[in-house]
Amino acid sequence: MAGNGAVSAPDDLIELGRIVSAYGVHGWVKIQPHSAQADVLRTAPVWWLAASVAPARAGVAADPKRSVSPLRAHVVKQVRRQGLTIVADLEGVGDRDVAENMRGYTVHVSRHDFPAAKADEFYWIDLVGCNVYGHDTESTVGDSVLIGIVDEVVDNGAHALLRVHRYACSPVSPGAEPVPMLDPKGRPVEILVPFVSAHVQHVDIKARRIDTDWPIDF
């Protein structure tokens, strides 16, 4: 399986980190995780790696055939935490020069290989794309309204923050598409919602819904 490209990549891969250097003299690689939940890298049996693709030069059209690097599977032989990074011995590497040449490769893991989340805990990747409901102080509607969609989850050191792209607050009729809220330059209007129990009352991953009382004009 290692590095031969013969196995088709699953369609549920999640990018969890990037190789930053070789580690040691036996061909291990050092990975910088993308988030605090990248402990998945320590339990997944297989990593899928993709070489970084150099950006097109100014004035030169990008070659669509080279815009996406193929993913290659590597069985994880050994892995452990090293400070804020993770180091691993991957099948099919085993040489420091080879490992060093993999600098910049992105590391992906199948969502199927994620351990089951504990009660009242959520993987950040599952929160992205969830609709966020709250209360519009300018609305006369008493019920909660759709205020936006989670675009990203970020870590401020103390807790996670939901970066929510705002929707125009109005009752949404069945089947109607929500209208994104844009600033005068056409950029999405966003708010940051603390992902803490004091302000997030309910999360339903299956329904793709998050309920919050965080002020939308904060």
C-alpha positions in Angstrom: 0.0 0.0 0.0 2.8 2.4 0.9 3.4 5.0 -1.8 2.5 2.9 -4.8 -0.7 4.8 -5.7 -2.5 1.5 -6.4 -5.2 2.0 -3.8 -7.9 4.5 -4.6 -8.2 7.3 -2.0 -11.4 7.3 0.0 -13.8 10.2 -0.6 -13.9 11.2 3.1 -10.3 12.3 3.6 -9.7 15.1 6.1 -6.5 17.2 6.0 -5.0 17.2 9.5 -1.5 18.5 9.1 1.6 19.1 7.0 5.1 17.5 7.0 7.6 20.1 8.1 10.8 18.1 8.1 12.5 14.8 8.4 13.1 13.5 12.0 16.1 11.5 13.1 18.3 9.4 10.8 15.9 6.6 10.0 13.5 8.4 7.8 10.8 9.5 10.2 8.8 12.6 9.3 7.7 15.5 11.6 4.2 16.8 11.2 2.7 20.1 12.2 -1.0 19.4 13.0 -3.6 21.9 11.9 -5.7 21.7 15.1 -5.8 20.5 18.7 -7.9 17.6 17.5 -5.2 16.2 15.4 -4.6 13.4 18.0 -6.4 11.4 15.3 -3.0 11.2 13.6 -1.8 9.1 16.5 -4.6 6.5 16.1 -5.2 6.3 12.4 -3.6 3.2 10.8 -3.1 4.8 7.4 -2.2 8.3 6.3 -2.7 9.7 2.8 -0.1 12.1 1.7 -0.2 14.6 -1.1 2.8 16.6 -2.4 2.5 20.4 -2.2 1.8 21.9 -5.6 3.7 25.1 -6.5 1.5 28.0 -7.4 1.4 29.2 -11.0 3.7 32.0 -11.9 2.3 35.4 -12.6 1.1 35.6 -16.2 1.3 31.9 -16.7 -1.9 29.9 -16.9 -2.2 27.1 -14.4 -2.1 23.5 -15.8 -5.3 21.9 -14.6 -3.6 18.5 -14.8 -1.1 19.6 -12.2 -3.5 21.6 -9.9 -4.2 18.5 -7.7 -1.4 16.3 -6.4 -2.3 12.5 -6.2 -2.8 11.1 -2.8 -0.7 8.1 -1.7 -1.4 5.8 1.2 1.3 5.1 3.8 0.8 2.6 6.7 1.7 4.2 10.0 4.3 1.9 11.6 5.1 4.1 14.7 3.9 7.5 15.8 4.3 9.7 18.9 3.9 13.3 20.0 7.0 15.5 20.0 6.2 18.7 21.7 3.6 20.5 19.6 4.4 18.3 16.6 3.9 14.6 15.8 6.6 12.4 14.5 6.0 9.1 12.6 7.7 6.2 10.9 5.8 5.5 7.7 5.9 2.4 5.6 7.6 3.2 2.2 9.8 6.0 3.5 12.6 4.7 5.8 15.3 7.0 4.5 16.1 10.5 5.8 16.7 12.0 2.3 13.3 10.7 1.2 11.7 12.0 4.3 13.3 15.4 3.8 12.0 15.6 0.3 8.5 15.1 1.6 8.6 18.5 3.3 5.4 20.4 2.6 3.3 17.2 2.0 -0.2 17.4 3.4 -1.4 14.6 5.6 -4.9 13.3 5.3 -6.9 10.7 7.3 -10.2 9.0 6.4 -13.1 10.3 8.5 -13.9 6.6 9.0 -10.7 6.2 11.0 -11.6 8.9 13.6 -12.2 7.5 17.0 -15.8 7.9 18.3 -16.1 11.3 20.0 -16.9 11.3 23.7 -20.2 12.5 25.0 -20.7 16.3 24.5 -17.5 16.5 22.4 -17.3 17.1 18.7 -14.7 17.0 16.0 -14.2 20.4 14.5 -14.5 19.1 11.0 -18.1 18.0 11.8 -19.0 21.5 12.9 -18.0 23.1 9.6 -21.1 23.6 7.4 -23.6 23.4 10.3 -26.3 26.0 10.3 -26.3 28.3 13.3 -29.5 29.4 14.9 -30.0 32.3 17.3 -32.1 35.3 18.1 -32.1 38.5 16.0 -32.7 41.4 18.4 -34.2 43.4 15.6 -36.6 40.7 14.6 -40.2 40.5 15.9 -40.2 36.8 15.5 -39.9 35.1 18.9 -38.5 31.8 17.6 -34.9 31.2 16.8 -33.8 32.2 13.3 -31.1 31.0 11.0 -28.2 33.5 11.4 -25.4 31.9 9.5 -23.3 28.9 8.6 -20.0 27.7 10.2 -17.2 28.4 7.8 -14.3 27.5 10.1 -13.4 26.6 13.6 -10.4 28.4 15.2 -8.6 28.0 18.5 -8.0 31.2 20.5 -6.0 29.2 23.2 -8.8 29.2 25.8 -11.5 27.5 23.7 -12.7 27.0 20.1 -14.4 29.8 18.1 -17.0 29.2 15.4 -16.4 31.6 12.4 -19.9 32.0 11.2 -20.8 33.6 7.8 -23.9 35.6 8.4 -27.2 35.1 6.6 -29.9 37.8 6.4 -32.1 37.2 9.4 -35.6 36.4 8.3 -37.9 33.4 8.6 -36.9 30.9 5.9 -39.8 29.3 4.1 -39.5 25.6 3.4 -37.2 25.0 0.4 -36.0 28.6 0.2 -32.2 29.2 0.0 -30.8 31.5 2.8 -29.3 34.7 1.5 -25.7 35.4 2.5 -25.0 38.8 4.1 -22.2 40.7 2.4 -20.3 43.9 3.3 -20.0 46.9 0.9 -17.0 45.2 -0.8 -18.9 42.0 -1.4 -17.2 40.0 1.3 -19.1 37.7 3.7 -20.1 39.3 6.9 -18.9 37.1 9.8 -19.1 36.7 13.5 -17.1 34.7 16.0 -19.2 32.5 18.4 -17.4 31.0 21.4 -17.9 27.3 21.3 -18.6 26.9 25.0 -21.6 25.6 26.8 -22.4 29.0 28.3 -23.3 30.2 24.8 -24.0 27.1 22.7 -27.1 25.3 24.0 -27.5 22.5 21.5 -25.5 20.8 18.7 -27.1 18.3 16.4 -24.5 17.0 13.9 -27.0 14.8 12.0 -29.3 17.7 11.6 -26.4 20.1 10.9 -27.7 22.5 13.4 -26.1 24.6 16.3 -28.2 26.7 18.6 -26.6 29.7 20.4 -27.6 32.8 22.4 -24.4 34.7 21.4 -25.3 38.3 20.3 -25.1 38.4 16.5 -24.1 42.1 16.5 -21.3 41.5 19.0 
